[in-house]
Amino acid sequence: MVTGNDAMNRQVVILRAPTGPLSADDFGLREAPAPIPRADEALCRTLLLSLDPVNRGLMVRGGDYRAGLGPGSVMAGFAVAEVVEAAAQGGPPTGSVVFGELGWQELAAVRADSLVPVSGLGPLSHELGVLGVNGMTAWFGLTEIGRPRPGETVVVSAAAGATGTVAVQLARHTGCRTIGIVGSAAKVEVVRELGADEVVVRAEPRELRAALRAAAPDGIDVYFDSVGGAVLDSCLALMRPHGRVVCCGTLAAYDAENAPPGPRGVPALVIAKRLRLEGFVVLDFLSRWPQAQAALAELLRAGEVRAVEEIVDGLDRAPAAFVDLLAGGNIGKRMVRVAHKADL
Ligand SMILES: NC(=O)c1ccc[n+]([C@@H]2O[C@H](COP(=O)([O-])OP(=O)(O)OC[C@H]3O[C@@H](n4cnc5c(N)ncnc54)[C@H](OP(=O)(O)O)[C@@H]3O)[C@@H](O)[C@H]2O)c1
C-alpha cells in the first residue's frame, strides 16, 4: 500500500452554505486520516481537480441530478487521479490513471465501477478540458442536440469558458457563422482568435439584444445556452424558424441568491417559430466518449481545435480559484494541480 497507516488526507470542506456570491471564506482546509477503501472501492490520489460552476449549486440546494452538500462536507468535484490501491473486487489496476468524482481532497476511496480510464490521447490536463467533460459537453451538445449545418448561424454563450471555447471552435469547424457571448471586453479577442466571426459582450437585456441582432441580422439557427435568464431571453427572440436551443447550463443562476426569471415567449415563440429547446447531461453519453475523444484528438493534432486551459497549483488555492471562476476570471478550462504524477 502506498499510503501508510498514519497517512493524512488534506481536504477542502464547506464551512457554510453561501448566500449570494460565493466567498473563499465559505471553505476551510482540514486534515483527516487517509480513507480505508471497502472491497468495492479503489484508493485514488488526486492529480488534477476540475473546477465546475455547477458544483456551486450543490453547496446549497443540490443539483437536478444529484444530492446537495451540507456544511462539513468535502467539496464535490471531478478529478483525474492515480489509483494507488486497486479495489479488492477488481476495476482499474494500481498505477492506472482514471477520471472520477473524488471531491476536493488529496485521497479518496471511490467505487471502482464509477471510475473511467482516461483517454490517453493527450496531456493529463486535456482529460479534464477538451478531452474531458467540457469537450464532451460541447461535442454532444452540438452534434446531438444543436445539429448545426454548414452556413447556419450558431451563438455560443460563456464562449471564453471551458465548454464555450470548444463549442465555438467546433461550430466554426462545421462551417457555421459563429458568434460568441462573453462577460467582459477582455475576452473578446480570445474568442475571435478561436475563429468566432463576431463576439458580443453580455450587457443589459435591451443592449444585448441589439448587439446580437447586429451580429446575427438573419437570426440564430442554433443557440448553445450555458447561461439561461436574460441571455436566453435575448437569443430566443432572435431564433430563426426551426431553430434549436441547446440547454446546457444555467450560469446566471449558480452564484446568485435567487434564480433569474426564465425567458419570456415560452411557449408562444417556441410554437410560432417551431423551435426545439432540449436539455442534456453529458454523462448520459459516456459510452460514446471514446469516439468523440478520438475525433477531438484528431482535430487537436490537425490544429483545427486548440486547448485553452489554466492550471492553478495547490489544493489550498482551489477555493479562491473557484470564486474567481464564478466571477468570470477564467479563460478556458481552469483546474487545480493537487499532485504531480511523478510525486507518487
Ligand atoms: N449539461 C451538461 O452535461 C454539462 C456538463 C458540463 C458543463 N455544463 C455547463 O456548461 C456551462 C459552462 O461550464 P464550464 O465548466 O465550461 O464553465 P466556464 O464557462 O469555464 O466558467 C464559467 C463562466 O461563466 C460565466 N459566468 C459567470 N457568471 C455568469 C452570469 N451571471 N451570467 C452568464 N455567465 C456567467 C463566466 O464567463 P464570462 O465572464 O464570459 O461571463 C465564467 O468564466 C455551465 O452552465 C455548466 O453547468 C453542462
The ligand as an SDF file (V2000), in Angstrom:
LIG
                    3D

 48 52  0  0  0  0  0  0  0  0999 V2000
  -25.2320   19.6390  -19.4680 N   0  0  0  0  0  0  0  0  0  0  0  0
  -24.0770   19.0910  -19.1010 C   0  0  0  0  0  0  0  0  0  0  0  0
  -23.9100   17.8750  -19.0670 O   0  0  0  0  0  0  0  0  0  0  0  0
  -22.9330   19.9930  -18.7190 C   0  0  0  0  0  0  0  0  0  0  0  0
  -21.6650   19.4810  -18.4660 C   0  0  0  0  0  0  0  0  0  0  0  0
  -20.6360   20.3660  -18.1440 C   0  0  0  0  0  0  0  0  0  0  0  0
  -20.8790   21.7350  -18.0610 C   0  0  0  0  0  0  0  0  0  0  0  0
  -22.1480   22.1660  -18.2910 N   0  0  0  0  0  0  0  0  0  0  0  0
  -22.4690   23.6040  -18.2100 C   0  0  0  0  0  0  0  0  0  0  0  0
  -21.6790   24.3070  -19.1300 O   0  0  0  0  0  0  0  0  0  0  0  0
  -21.5960   25.6580  -18.6810 C   0  0  0  0  0  0  0  0  0  0  0  0
  -20.1590   26.1180  -18.7470 C   0  0  0  0  0  0  0  0  0  0  0  0
  -19.4190   25.4150  -17.7740 O   0  0  0  0  0  0  0  0  0  0  0  0
  -17.8410   25.4750  -17.7930 P   0  0  0  0  0  0  0  0  0  0  0  0
  -17.3640   24.4360  -16.8470 O   0  0  0  0  0  0  0  0  0  0  0  0
  -17.3790   25.4610  -19.1810 O   0  0  0  0  0  0  0  0  0  0  0  0
  -17.5490   26.8860  -17.1010 O   0  0  0  0  0  0  0  0  0  0  0  0
  -16.7700   28.1210  -17.6940 P   0  0  0  0  0  0  0  0  0  0  0  0
  -17.5870   28.6440  -18.8300 O   0  0  0  0  0  0  0  0  0  0  0  0
  -15.3440   27.7790  -17.9230 O   0  0  0  0  0  0  0  0  0  0  0  0
  -16.7300   29.1450  -16.4710 O   0  0  0  0  0  0  0  0  0  0  0  0
  -17.8160   29.8180  -16.0170 C   0  0  0  0  0  0  0  0  0  0  0  0
  -18.0630   31.1350  -16.7840 C   0  0  0  0  0  0  0  0  0  0  0  0
  -19.3850   31.5410  -16.5080 O   0  0  0  0  0  0  0  0  0  0  0  0
  -19.5400   32.8760  -16.8740 C   0  0  0  0  0  0  0  0  0  0  0  0
  -20.4750   33.4960  -15.9560 N   0  0  0  0  0  0  0  0  0  0  0  0
  -20.3290   33.7230  -14.6510 C   0  0  0  0  0  0  0  0  0  0  0  0
  -21.4190   34.3280  -14.1500 N   0  0  0  0  0  0  0  0  0  0  0  0
  -22.2780   34.4800  -15.1510 C   0  0  0  0  0  0  0  0  0  0  0  0
  -23.5850   35.0280  -15.2570 C   0  0  0  0  0  0  0  0  0  0  0  0
  -24.2230   35.5570  -14.2280 N   0  0  0  0  0  0  0  0  0  0  0  0
  -24.1620   35.0010  -16.4670 N   0  0  0  0  0  0  0  0  0  0  0  0
  -23.5290   34.4830  -17.5240 C   0  0  0  0  0  0  0  0  0  0  0  0
  -22.2980   33.9470  -17.4870 N   0  0  0  0  0  0  0  0  0  0  0  0
  -21.6820   33.9430  -16.3030 C   0  0  0  0  0  0  0  0  0  0  0  0
  -18.1480   33.4890  -16.8130 C   0  0  0  0  0  0  0  0  0  0  0  0
  -17.7830   33.8570  -18.1370 O   0  0  0  0  0  0  0  0  0  0  0  0
  -17.9980   35.3450  -18.6940 P   0  0  0  0  0  0  0  0  0  0  0  0
  -17.0000   36.2040  -17.9750 O   0  0  0  0  0  0  0  0  0  0  0  0
  -17.7180   35.2340  -20.1340 O   0  0  0  0  0  0  0  0  0  0  0  0
  -19.4000   35.7090  -18.3800 O   0  0  0  0  0  0  0  0  0  0  0  0
  -17.2650   32.3340  -16.3580 C   0  0  0  0  0  0  0  0  0  0  0  0
  -15.9930   32.3700  -16.9370 O   0  0  0  0  0  0  0  0  0  0  0  0
  -22.1970   25.6850  -17.2860 C   0  0  0  0  0  0  0  0  0  0  0  0
  -23.5310   26.1210  -17.3770 O   0  0  0  0  0  0  0  0  0  0  0  0
  -22.1580   24.2430  -16.8830 C   0  0  0  0  0  0  0  0  0  0  0  0
  -23.1080   23.9130  -15.9130 O   0  0  0  0  0  0  0  0  0  0  0  0
  -23.1760   21.3400  -18.6200 C   0  0  0  0  0  0  0  0  0  0  0  0
  1  2  1  0
  2  3  2  0
  2  4  1  0
  4  5  1  0
  4 48  2  0
  5  6  2  0
  6  7  1  0
  7  8  2  0
  8  9  1  0
  8 48  1  0
  9 10  1  0
  9 46  1  0
 10 11  1  0
 11 12  1  0
 11 44  1  0
 12 13  1  0
 13 14  1  0
 14 15  2  0
 14 16  1  0
 14 17  1  0
 17 18  1  0
 18 19  2  0
 18 20  1  0
 18 21  1  0
 21 22  1  0
 22 23  1  0
 23 24  1  0
 23 42  1  0
 24 25  1  0
 25 26  1  0
 25 36  1  0
 26 27  1  0
 26 35  1  0
 27 28  2  0
 28 29  1  0
 29 30  1  0
 29 35  2  0
 30 31  1  0
 30 32  2  0
 32 33  1  0
 33 34  2  0
 34 35  1  0
 36 37  1  0
 36 42  1  0
 37 38  1  0
 38 39  2  0
 38 40  1  0
 38 41  1  0
 42 43  1  0
 44 45  1  0
 44 46  1  0
 46 47  1  0
M  CHG  2   8   1  16  -1
M  END
$$$$
